[in-house]
């Protein structure tokens, strides 16, 4: 949670350096969170995130508009938590995760299908994922009040602990010079890797039980999964070839060259000291209108910016 929110802090910092007013773009910012299995911890996570963003926008960035103070976020249930063993157990996992997100105040929700640890979802699995959301929305009653668990000592304590822990991380990354500098030093990567290691160690030691995966296991028949044949790839390849043969090749070349040129321009600093970079978005739109593919547009930008390669920091 701390790293996700601090990503947002970094975006706001860079936008302000380029002369944008936080109240002009702040209300359009949104976040994307996962929902995992620890029910109360997940609810506390979302409650803390909303409080943290309010404090950051109001106190750190001086936002004046109430809409700027609000955190908008989408939640997806955690695919990483789903097991290939006894996959129908994932229906219960997804329901718990989705309910936690709703109780924590999410504005939109994606529920994973129970067979996503195996393949792309079957129609049946996708329908069950949808029905899970609908049962929560229309049958559970949890949408009838805002923050229904507010006032619970346990939840309030968890929320405060999460909030404090996040600001402790913020202080460390502020001292490093921001999120970009922290990433260059490998700090968030190391913290996430360590948390993943401790989780996997606990699972393998059975200190954390994953039902059907490391305990309560059974002999299983191979599940029915969605099979996508080669004909799909062949059909997509055929469509792409047809597009490339019918589009205006000169317009494609011209728009991609213009994008590269714009991306390569150095930002200029006017008298007020604010940085004024070249806005590449109009050039990207021109590429799309010329029927450049996403791959071609990305390749054009890679030619200028290169590809990020993580440096191992010890």
Secondary structure, 3 states (H helix, E strand, C coil): CHHHHHHHHHHHHHHHHCCCCHHHHHHHCCEEEEECCCHHHHHHHHHHHHHHHHHHHHHHCCCCCHHHHCCCEEEEECHHHCCCCCCCHHHHHHHHHHHHHHHHCCCEEECCCCCCCCCCCCHHHHHHHHHHHHHHHHCCCHHHCCCCCCCCHHHHHHHHHHHHHHHHHHHHHHHHCCHHHHHHCCHHHHHHHHHHHHHHHHHHCCCCCCECCCECCCCCCCCCCCCCCHHHHHHHHHHHHHHHHHCCHHHHHHHHHHHHHHHHCCCEECCCCCEECCCCHHHHHHHHHCCCCHHHHHHHHHHHHCCCCCCCCC
